[in-house]
Each structure stands twice: as structure tokens, then as C-alpha cells.
Amino acid sequence: MGKMGLLDFILEQYTRLPPALKASPSLAGRTVVVIGANTGIGLEAAKHFATMDPARLILGCRSEEKGRKAVELITKETSCKTVELGLIDLSSFESVRAFAKNYENDPLDILVMNAALAVPTYETTEDGWEQTLQVNHLSTALLALLLVPALARTAKANATHSRLVVVASDTHFWTKFGEDLKPENTPGILEKLNERAYCTQEIMETRYPDSKLLNVLFTRALAAHLSPSLPIIATAVNPGFCYSELLRNVPVRRLIFIKTMQLFVARTAEQGARQLLWAALGPDGKDGEHVKYLNGAYVSTLEVREPSDYVISKDGYEAQERIWSVRAFAKNYENEPLDILVMNAALAVRTYGTTEDGWEQTCVLTSFFSPLKSFCMTLLITAIPVFLTSLQVNHLSTALLALLLVPTLARTAKLNSTHSRLVIVASNTHSWTQFGEDLKPENAPSMLEKLNERAYCTQKVMETRYPDSKLLNVLFTRALADHLSPTLPIVTTAVNPGFCYSELIRNVSGLRLISMKIMQFFVARTAEQGARQLLWAALGPDGKDGEHVKYLNGAYVSTLEVREPSDYVMSKDGYEAQERVWKETLFILSKVAPEVQKVSEQYLLAQA
């Protein structure tokens, strides 16, 4: 479609009314979560799900009173006995995390993100974000990412596809991010959109369309970045202009105009809900060919349609990747306190695949992190691996995020007269590999580029890709400790958690999977036992600053003690590889993120 003016919008409402849905299949044994389900299209969608005999139907509501009334109403009208209330306030990240925690270990087949807010004045949440921006985008993204593992696990167990439906709007056609939000004018789109000085009355007039544009961009980015092996379908949906409570904060003059529009062209909440159900269930109400085109799609009037011209333009794609990226995450926290950063997400694959940045996937790390604030300490732990490729996932993005947050770690440590901790999760598998003659300077001017070459990555080479990436983790940690200025109170440590029960082998198959499952049964540690190593490195033997900081910096920790890494790491060849990895990593990342060069100049020792 590309463009949409007011006339197009009115004609859309009149001439493309979504027809009633066909008979729906049973949802027996399946779990559905609808956020924003106590009123409007969320309530109508929940009613329809309730007629399909779901194992559980969870209504995510902010108000306990309204939520309980919705549960009673749906139970009475549909006779469904499996409706329950889950309290969630999207204006609070703490509430979002608590909601996700309640359901992260339960089955989850369908997640509908419907709650939204339209406020024309600048007001901030307890987390410091403009409320429409947080409720409509940031908290929606946070909950979706936190529940990705539950969606993936359930889909694999049922040999089907889980569905994530993000309710967007055709109002995203009416806005775009202009010159003032381009990288050369602002490092972070979201931070700029959040600035009080930036949010003039004119800007706030488009805040709701902006948030719906963010919904579309996020859904497309998530679909693009999730591993193709994960059976999750993420879809953005336009329910149309419906009767709803979304207008409760609109000023009187505008409210009169919109109410008049409602009278003539608005759809009912039930008609709007049909779009959500179509995206959640598919045209035929079950898995089929449609899953190929629903993933990352924009649905309107019960069909997949093109979003705005801006979304599918080069500028739109760049904006999409910026709101998704490691750099954007780091930018979010550069002015926050940060005492401990634990880099834990990782990937193990045996086949060659590249990320959008052109790097073999094991080499990069893009993760979603959850900030947990307590008094003067902020502990950052990896919440969700985003299932990307391993060379970029396990090394380059890990290095990028660590470097970008060095200034924050340093500032916090100096402020608190303590040491900040950077913990990079490595593995004893680094002892199983080394970089041979083919990767020496005379044979490979750039070690990382050689490791990335498609021709170089034979099946034999890919067999050691995970150990190679863990070796890179150890080398980078030691190099960072060496190159950070001695005046910086940052302790950098590589940790071996041991062989634990985890989802790391999710991409392994066949006889290797069987052998690893047997190994897990007899010798694997629990995740909690593995986590003890991370905590020991992050907190120190005595849980506070002390003499141990002298030997934890640049160290390799295993079984709650500092141990020597592999003979290769300690050898002359290993040290030369370490310095090459360091220089090449800085060179590559400086081209991707100019901020790395600033960190290098201000916080690192001069290169020899």
C-alpha cells in the first residue's frame, strides 16, 4: 500500500471491513496470553479464544478490579473455566519482569500484545521514560523478549508454531523518523524521543503514531533476528479504527472530532479483534503454508499487506536496526550506574551462517539485558539470548557491548570507591582448540576475517567453532585487562561455568545430540551450580572488594578458584594471537561503532 491519507483511511474503514471469522479450531492443551484484555479489542479477542477450549487463557491487566470483572464476564458468556488473571503494568519494567517470571517456565502458545496508551502531554514513568514510549514500545518489546524461550520451548514440544501478535496501527503510515533522528544527529533514536526538551507539543502530537511505527519496526526486527530454527511467528496487526478507551486522554477539541469520526466510520471492538485472531490462528486456524508469510508481516483486513513506504525504505531499515542493536542497548545505560556486567549469552552451531553484519554467527552476541537496581548497585545479567549466529554472537558483540559500557563501569566504580566487575562467560572447551599455522600473520593477515571466510569454514572447521569462540573470549578478556588503564577500577574476568544443563545444544542433532544428552545425564551440573562460578567472579571470594581483585583481573576462573587457562593461551603463540585478536577486534568494531574509538582514546593504554 505504501501511503495512506485521511481519505484512504476512511475508505479503508468503510470498504475493507474484516469479515466474520470462520469456525475456529480447538485450542485444547494450548495456553494463550492476552495483554490488555479487560476492555476493547483485547477483551473481544479473549472472549473468542475462550470459546476454543484453551488449557489456560491468561488476561494480562493493570487493574485487578477490572481484570477480575473481565474474567467473570468471559467465564459467564463462554462457560470457559480456564480463564485467569495476571497483573501487569506496562508503565513499570519491574511489573513486566514480574509477570514474565510468573509464566516463563509454563507452556505458552499464543502471546497477544494489545495494551496501548495515547497521551498528548509529556509525562514520565517511574523508570524515567515518556509513558507512551514505554507502554507502547519498550515494555511490549521487553515482555516479548522475556517470553521468547517459553514460546520456543512450547512450539518445539508440540511440533507446531507459537504466535506473537503485536497490535500496531495504520497510524504508523502518518509518521517517520526524520533528519533530526538520523545517526549523525543523534546516537540513539529512543533516547532522543524520550528527551523532555525534544518533546514539544508538536512532537507529542505524533507520539502515538511514532509508537505504532516502533511496534512495526520491532516486530520486523524480531522476526529477522530470531533463529530460523525457532518455530515462532511474530506478526504486527492493524485492528483498524475501533470504539475503545484509547481516547480517554485526548483533549476536548480533538476528542469532539474523533468522536464524530467514530460515529461514522469506527469499527466495533469485535470487528477489530478479528484481525488479532486471524494473525494468532492463521487463515485456516492452524499451522500451514501461511506461516511462511505471516512471520514479520503486517496484517490488515485479514490479509498480509505492505507497511508504510518509510518502513520498507533504506531509512526505515536503518531505524529498525538501530532500535534493535547492541549499541542502542548500551546507549540506554551509559548514564546509569553499573557495577556488574555479566556477559553470558552464547550460541553453538555446526553449520556456517552469517548475520546481517556479514559475520559468521558464532562470532557475534546480541542479547537483551535486564537491569536490576538495588540501592547503589546495578547488576546487569543476560536475560534472553536472541538466538543469533555464533562468531559474531560469542565474540564480536560481546566485545562491543563490553567496550561501550567501560565508561559506565569506570564512572560507577569511582563514584562508589569500589571496583566494577566485567564477567565474560567462557568455557573449558577453549582448551580443546588453538589457532594453527593457517591463521598466523604470514598466512592470514587478519585472523578474524579468515575465521569468517565461507571457503575457510569447512565442516571440520565448524566442528571447533564453539571452542574457537570460547578461546576468543579468554584472549579478549586477558587483552582487555592488559589494555585498560591501571587507574580504572574495573576487574575483568573470564569464567568457566562447567558443562551444565542448558539450551546451548538446541542446534545439535543426531548421534551427537544423543551422546551429549547421555553426558548431561551423568556429569552435567545444574544451571544453578554453573551460575555459582559467575557469582564468585562477580562478587569476589568474600563478596566484597579486597586483595582478590589483584588476581581476579584478567584471570580465568573455574570451580571457584583462579586457574591457568590452556597451554596455548599461556604460550608465545597464544600471546601473539591475543594481541592480534585485540587489535583486529578494535579495528572492526570502530568501523561499526565510532564510540569504540572514543573509548579507546580515553580509557585504554596507547597501542604499541
Secondary structure as the mmCIF struct_conf table of DSSP 4:
data_model
#
loop_
_struct_conf.conf_type_id
_struct_conf.id
_struct_conf.beg_label_comp_id
_struct_conf.beg_label_asym_id
_struct_conf.beg_label_seq_id
_struct_conf.end_label_comp_id
_struct_conf.end_label_asym_id
_struct_conf.end_label_seq_id
STRN STRN1 GLY A 2 GLY A 2
HELX_RH_AL_P HELX_RH_AL_P1 LEU A 6 THR A 15
HELX_LH_PP_P HELX_LH_PP_P1 LEU A 17 SER A 26
TURN_TY1_P TURN_TY1_P1 ALA A 28 GLY A 29
STRN STRN2 THR A 31 ILE A 35
BEND BEND1 GLY A 36 GLY A 36
BEND BEND2 ASN A 38 THR A 39
HELX_RH_AL_P HELX_RH_AL_P2 GLY A 40 ALA A 50
TURN_TY1_P TURN_TY1_P2 THR A 51 MET A 52
BEND BEND3 ALA A 55 ALA A 55
STRN STRN3 ARG A 56 CYS A 61
BEND BEND4 ARG A 62 ARG A 62
HELX_RH_AL_P HELX_RH_AL_P3 GLU A 64 THR A 78
BEND BEND5 LYS A 81 LYS A 81
STRN STRN4 VAL A 83 LEU A 87
TURN_TY1_P TURN_TY1_P3 LEU A 90 SER A 91
HELX_RH_AL_P HELX_RH_AL_P4 PHE A 93 TYR A 103
TURN_TY1_P TURN_TY1_P4 GLU A 104 ASN A 105
BEND BEND6 ASP A 106 ASP A 106
BEND BEND7 ASP A 109 ASP A 109
STRN STRN5 ILE A 110 MET A 113
BEND BEND8 PRO A 120 THR A 121
STRN STRN6 THR A 124 THR A 124
TURN_TY1_P TURN_TY1_P5 GLU A 126 ASP A 127
BEND BEND9 GLY A 128 TRP A 129
STRN STRN7 GLU A 130 GLU A 130
HELX_RH_AL_P HELX_RH_AL_P5 GLN A 131 LEU A 133
HELX_RH_PI_P HELX_RH_PI_P1 GLN A 134 LEU A 138
HELX_RH_AL_P HELX_RH_AL_P6 SER A 139 LEU A 146
TURN_TY1_P TURN_TY1_P6 LEU A 147 LEU A 147
HELX_RH_AL_P HELX_RH_AL_P7 VAL A 148 ASN A 158
TURN_TY1_P TURN_TY1_P7 ALA A 159 ALA A 159
BEND BEND10 THR A 160 THR A 160
STRN STRN8 SER A 162 VAL A 167
HELX_RH_3T_P HELX_RH_3T_P1 ASP A 170 TRP A 174
HELX_RH_3T_P HELX_RH_3T_P2 GLU A 179 LEU A 181
BEND BEND11 LYS A 182 LYS A 182
TURN_TY1_P TURN_TY1_P8 PRO A 183 ASN A 185
BEND BEND12 PRO A 187 PRO A 187
HELX_RH_AL_P HELX_RH_AL_P8 ILE A 189 ASN A 194
TURN_TY1_P TURN_TY1_P9 ARG A 196 TYR A 198
HELX_RH_AL_P HELX_RH_AL_P9 GLN A 201 GLU A 205
TURN_TY1_P TURN_TY1_P10 THR A 206 THR A 206
HELX_RH_AL_P HELX_RH_AL_P10 ARG A 207 HIS A 225
BEND BEND13 LEU A 226 LEU A 226
TURN_TY1_P TURN_TY1_P11 PRO A 228 SER A 229
BEND BEND14 LEU A 230 LEU A 230
STRN STRN9 ILE A 232 ASN A 238
BEND BEND15 PHE A 241 PHE A 241
STRN STRN10 CYS A 242 CYS A 242
HELX_RH_3T_P HELX_RH_3T_P3 GLU A 245 ASN A 249
BEND BEND16 VAL A 250 VAL A 250
HELX_RH_AL_P HELX_RH_AL_P11 VAL A 252 VAL A 265
HELX_LH_PP_P HELX_LH_PP_P2 ALA A 266 ALA A 266
STRN STRN11 ARG A 267 ARG A 267
HELX_LH_PP_P HELX_LH_PP_P3 THR A 268 THR A 268
HELX_RH_AL_P HELX_RH_AL_P12 ALA A 269 LEU A 281
TURN_TY1_P TURN_TY1_P12 PRO A 283 ASP A 284
BEND BEND17 GLY A 285 GLY A 288
TURN_TY1_P TURN_TY1_P13 GLU A 289 HIS A 290
HELX_RH_AL_P HELX_RH_AL_P13 VAL A 291 LEU A 294
TURN_TY1_P TURN_TY1_P14 ASN A 295 GLY A 296
STRN STRN12 TYR A 298 SER A 300
BEND BEND18 THR A 301 GLU A 303
STRN STRN13 VAL A 304 ARG A 305
STRN STRN14 SER A 308 SER A 308
TURN_TY1_P TURN_TY1_P15 ASP A 309 ILE A 312
BEND BEND19 SER A 313 SER A 313
HELX_RH_AL_P HELX_RH_AL_P14 LYS A 314 TRP A 324
BEND BEND20 SER A 325 SER A 325
HELX_RH_AL_P HELX_RH_AL_P15 VAL A 326 TYR A 333
TURN_TY1_P TURN_TY1_P16 GLU A 334 ASN A 335
BEND BEND21 GLU A 336 GLU A 336
BEND BEND22 ASP A 339 ASP A 339
STRN STRN15 ILE A 340 MET A 343
BEND BEND23 ARG A 350 THR A 351
STRN STRN16 THR A 354 THR A 354
TURN_TY1_P TURN_TY1_P17 GLU A 356 ASP A 357
BEND BEND24 GLY A 358 TRP A 359
STRN STRN17 GLU A 360 GLN A 361
STRN STRN18 THR A 362 VAL A 364
STRN STRN19 SER A 367 SER A 374
TURN_TY1_P TURN_TY1_P18 PHE A 375 CYS A 376
STRN STRN20 MET A 377 PRO A 385
HELX_RH_AL_P HELX_RH_AL_P16 SER A 390 LEU A 391
HELX_RH_PI_P HELX_RH_PI_P2 GLN A 392 LEU A 396
HELX_RH_AL_P HELX_RH_AL_P17 SER A 397 LEU A 404
TURN_TY1_P TURN_TY1_P19 LEU A 405 LEU A 405
HELX_RH_AL_P HELX_RH_AL_P18 VAL A 406 ASN A 416
TURN_TY1_P TURN_TY1_P20 SER A 417 SER A 417
BEND BEND25 THR A 418 THR A 418
STRN STRN21 SER A 420 VAL A 425
HELX_RH_3T_P HELX_RH_3T_P4 ASN A 428 TRP A 432
HELX_RH_3T_P HELX_RH_3T_P5 GLU A 437 LEU A 439
BEND BEND26 LYS A 440 LYS A 440
TURN_TY1_P TURN_TY1_P21 PRO A 441 ASN A 443
BEND BEND27 PRO A 445 PRO A 445
HELX_RH_AL_P HELX_RH_AL_P19 MET A 447 ASN A 452
TURN_TY1_P TURN_TY1_P22 ARG A 454 TYR A 456
HELX_RH_AL_P HELX_RH_AL_P20 GLN A 459 GLU A 463
TURN_TY1_P TURN_TY1_P23 THR A 464 THR A 464
HELX_RH_AL_P HELX_RH_AL_P21 ARG A 465 HIS A 483
STRN STRN22 LEU A 484 LEU A 484
TURN_TY1_P TURN_TY1_P24 PRO A 486 THR A 487
BEND BEND28 LEU A 488 LEU A 488
STRN STRN23 ILE A 490 ASN A 496
BEND BEND29 PHE A 499 PHE A 499
STRN STRN24 CYS A 500 CYS A 500
BEND BEND30 TYR A 501 GLU A 503
HELX_RH_3T_P HELX_RH_3T_P6 LEU A 504 ASN A 507
HELX_RH_AL_P HELX_RH_AL_P22 GLY A 510 VAL A 523
HELX_LH_PP_P HELX_LH_PP_P4 ALA A 524 ALA A 524
STRN STRN25 ARG A 525 ARG A 525
HELX_LH_PP_P HELX_LH_PP_P5 THR A 526 THR A 526
HELX_RH_AL_P HELX_RH_AL_P23 ALA A 527 LEU A 539
TURN_TY1_P TURN_TY1_P25 PRO A 541 ASP A 542
BEND BEND31 GLY A 543 GLY A 546
TURN_TY1_P TURN_TY1_P26 GLU A 547 GLU A 547
HELX_RH_AL_P HELX_RH_AL_P24 HIS A 548 LEU A 552
TURN_TY1_P TURN_TY1_P27 ASN A 553 GLY A 554
STRN STRN26 TYR A 556 SER A 558
BEND BEND32 THR A 559 GLU A 561
STRN STRN27 VAL A 562 ARG A 563
HELX_RH_AL_P HELX_RH_AL_P25 ASP A 567 MET A 570
BEND BEND33 SER A 571 SER A 571
HELX_RH_AL_P HELX_RH_AL_P26 LYS A 572 VAL A 592
TURN_TY1_P TURN_TY1_P28 PRO A 594 PRO A 594
HELX_RH_AL_P HELX_RH_AL_P27 GLU A 595 TYR A 603
STRN STRN28 LEU A 604 LEU A 604
HELX_LH_PP_P HELX_LH_PP_P6 LEU A 605 GLN A 607
#
